[in-house]
Amino acid sequence: MLNQTNYSFKIRFTGEEKGPIPEEFLAAAHAGCFTMAVSFALTDKGFIPESLNTEAVVSMEGFGITSVHLSITGNILGISIEEFEAITKEAEQNCLISKVLKIPLSSEAHLVS
């Protein structure tokens, strides 16, 4: 996957080159895992999502990651915002990536129609 990607010290610390940084990979993995957990829970409860889109924001201080915030937008027929929020809060804490992170996590849910 990364064999043809510009991935180096200069990208992360000097800004001299363009390319991905490890924190972006963490955000992508967390957003994907979280979305899969939400999708699984929705389907398990009889809701079929037409679309789910998640953005993960990784916050840093110095050389440490301090938190991750997940924002999911879903187009799901027949679900209330309260049900969707409850499912996302459970997924926030229980997706595999969330379970290995020892930092504060937060999430928010938005429904579109």
Sequence and secondary structure as in RCSB ss.txt:
>XXXX:A:sequence
MLNQTNYSFKIRFTGEEKGPIPEEFLAAAHAGCFTMAVSFALTDKGFIPESLNTEAVVSMEGFGITSVHLSITGN
ILGISIEEFEAITKEAEQNCLISKVLKIPLSSEAHLVS
>XXXX:A:secstr
  TTS   HHHHHT SS    HHHHHHHHHHHHHHHHHHHHHHHTT  EEEEEEEEEEEEETTEEEEEEEEEEEE
ETT  HHHHHHHHHHHHHHSHHHHH  S EEEEEEE  
